[in-house]
Amino acid sequence: METQREKTHTCGTICLKYLLFLFNILFWLAGGVVLAVGVWTLVEKSDYISLLNSSFYSVSAYILIAAGVIVIMTGIIGCCATLKEMKSLLIVYLILLLCIFLLEIIAGVLAYITYQHLDEELRQNLTGTMQQKYQQTGQESITEAVDKLQQEFKCCGSHNSSDWTDSVWIQSGRTERLVPDSCCKTPSELCGIRDHPSNIYKVEGGCIKKLEEFILSQLYILSAVGIGIAFLQLVGMMFTCCLYRSLEEDPY
């Protein structure tokens, strides 16, 4: 009877070890995805940072990178703890999972609050930035960011193309253009001298709305990734507790 119970415990422990090991592989991959999203956000979309007075965009990217590294390291610790059956390391692993889980909740709340502030700031500042700094000396990064924004999101001006009428660049008389060339559906030198809807993005809407939609879609992606990782963590914590208890009960 005792031998049969020992075999059952041993079989249960082995199953838990493999389940937890599989979880850690998935957790490690999830960390890699988070890290990749953070790097992609920083590298591919960093031009838009110069259009915002807030550092939220760049900070969020660095937080994602840091979170990805932490998740990957935690997954490695979990694999070591599982394979070597080290109860002390399992406790460390469980604490790390719990800490990351709590940080995700806090980060989610802060992201929602900050987005509301960022949305208001975007509406207040983007028009002024585009009208006052575009094509001005020393503001090359702003000019490049605006051109990229208008081409990538197929928009012209902050609210609409008429916003460019009040820009310092247009009013200075240094150009024949009515809008920047980046407003054109097919950009070419001096294509901005004609602001007809067939030539520029005049009826597609302003860039504020497009940028808001982009930032909101990013938050949705981050939320989905966060929820997925949080679910994995709950499963991992359950497996970790079961394995720890099983190791205490097993006689070997």
Salt bridges, closest charged atoms under 4 A:
GLU2 OE2 - ARG5 NH2 3.00
ASP47 OD2 - LYS148 NZ 3.09
GLU85 OE2 - LYS17 NZ 2.77
ASP119 OD2 - ARG123 NE 3.99
GLU121 OE1 - HIS117 NE2 3.82
GLU152 OE2 - LYS45 NZ 2.38
ASP163 OD2 - HIS159 ND1 3.80
ASP181 OD1 - ARG177 NE 2.90
GLU189 OE2 - ARG177 NH2 3.02
ASP195 OD2 - LYS202 NZ 4.00
GLU204 OE2 - LYS185 NZ 3.74
GLU212 OE2 - ARG123 NE 2.94
GLU249 OE2 - ARG245 NE 3.56
